[in-house]
Amino acid sequence: MAEDLEQKKNTHHKIVRVAHDLFMEHGFRAVSTRNIADACGLTQPTLYHHFKNKKALYLEVLRSELFDMQTALERIIKRCDDLEECLYQVTYYILINKPASISQMFRDIEKELDAGHRSKIKTWWIDAYQVPIASIFERGVKQGEIRNPDEFGSYPAASAYLLLNLISTNDSEQQHKEKMAKDQAKLYTKVILYGLASPSFKEARNEL
């Protein structure tokens, strides 16, 4: 019985892994359950034993992807004490590991899934990305390293969303990601924490 359960678990993970690669490469509509079953070396009835339809499988692919990101970010945050270093490491990790086909994913989510599924995915996304990053800013506020959010609305969730918007604009080709990610992560971290204005400019503005 234990072997049967273990085999079922392994098959489940294999289906998700193979479906992930196919969906990310070709998009939701272009991939059929037969394509996925064939790539897994399974029959379609066996695949349907694990997932009732293609949308259910696609949702599991997205949920798994986002859960893995959430786990990784929480691990990084847990081992980082320094505010700037923590933001840098998290930003760098996202830049290196975000899906190359994220634009295709967003199109599929918008066109192929209903409002209920989109709402569920949004919750997963917030839990995976925004909540962990917001916790870094929240810790910075508590430790007095970040100014009081009431001054200009820089609340942790909003700051996290701002950083994620900066990251999302980076669409470097895959072969350049490794080379550019460190510089981009450093830039985004500096902008979020310190802005781009020089000390002399800030002093001049304060004198007005």
Disulfide bonds with the S-S distance in Angstrom:
none
